[in-house]
Amino acid sequence: MWQPIETAPKGGGAEMVTDPNWVEPPAILLYCADGTQVVAQWDWYYAEGGMGHTDGVAWIAFGEQVNFHFGMPTHWQPLPPPPTT
């Protein structure tokens, strides 16, 4: 079920290298303004306060900011479980 992008998980912790409570942001499925669905994850480097901050959109897919290719993400949902063999 699609949920508002504002509720998407972003991992957390002060610093990936030094914070023992760091949680890696999970990969999730994003729905973007142009109708594209893409697997992405939050990258704190591009978020507000990060060294690569530009516009506050830090959703990354294929090593690139999602909004540059597909428009702003509007919704998200968890990835389905992988198939069992």
C-alpha positions as CSV (number, residue, x, y, z in Angstrom):
1,M,0.0,0.0,0.0
2,W,1.4,3.4,-1.0
3,Q,2.2,5.8,1.9
4,P,3.0,9.5,1.8
5,I,6.7,10.2,1.1
6,E,7.0,12.1,4.4
7,T,6.6,8.9,6.3
8,A,9.3,7.0,4.4
9,P,12.1,5.4,6.5
10,K,15.5,7.2,6.3
11,G,17.7,5.1,8.6
12,G,19.4,7.3,11.2
13,G,22.2,8.1,13.5
14,A,24.5,11.1,13.7
15,E,27.4,9.7,11.7
16,M,27.6,6.4,9.8
17,V,31.3,6.0,10.8
18,T,31.2,7.0,14.5
19,D,27.6,6.4,15.7
20,P,27.1,2.9,17.2
21,N,23.4,3.4,16.7
22,W,23.6,4.0,13.0
23,V,20.9,2.3,11.0
24,E,21.4,1.8,7.3
25,P,18.5,3.4,5.3
26,P,16.5,0.5,3.8
27,A,15.8,0.2,0.1
28,I,12.2,1.0,-0.6
29,L,9.9,1.4,-3.7
30,L,9.2,5.1,-4.6
31,Y,6.4,6.4,-6.8
32,C,7.6,9.6,-8.5
33,A,5.7,12.6,-10.0
34,D,6.1,11.3,-13.6
35,G,4.5,7.9,-12.6
36,T,7.8,6.0,-12.5
37,Q,8.4,3.5,-9.8
38,V,12.0,3.0,-8.7
39,V,13.8,1.2,-5.9
40,A,15.8,3.8,-3.9
41,Q,17.1,4.7,-0.5
42,W,17.8,7.9,1.5
43,D,21.4,9.2,1.3
44,W,22.2,11.6,4.2
45,Y,25.0,13.1,2.1
46,Y,22.4,14.9,-0.1
47,A,20.0,15.7,2.8
48,E,19.8,19.0,4.5
49,G,23.0,19.5,6.5
50,G,24.9,16.9,4.4
51,M,28.0,17.8,2.4
52,G,26.2,17.3,-1.0
53,H,23.0,19.1,0.0
54,T,21.5,20.9,-3.0
55,D,17.7,20.9,-2.7
56,G,17.0,18.5,0.2
57,V,16.0,15.6,-2.0
58,A,18.2,12.8,-1.0
59,W,16.5,9.8,-2.5
60,I,19.1,7.9,-4.5
61,A,18.7,5.2,-7.2
62,F,21.5,4.0,-9.5
63,G,23.9,6.4,-7.8
64,E,21.8,9.5,-8.8
65,Q,19.3,11.7,-7.1
66,V,15.8,10.3,-8.1
67,N,14.2,13.7,-8.6
68,F,16.6,14.6,-11.4
69,H,15.4,11.8,-13.5
70,F,11.8,10.9,-12.5
71,G,10.5,14.0,-10.7
72,M,9.8,14.4,-7.0
73,P,9.0,11.2,-5.1
74,T,5.4,11.5,-3.8
75,H,4.8,8.0,-2.2
76,W,6.6,4.9,-1.0
77,Q,6.1,1.4,0.0
78,P,8.3,-1.4,1.4
79,L,9.8,-3.8,-1.1
80,P,8.1,-7.2,-1.3
81,P,9.9,-10.2,0.1
82,P,12.1,-12.0,-2.3
83,P,10.7,-15.2,-4.0
84,T,11.3,-18.5,-2.3
85,T,12.7,-21.4,-4.3
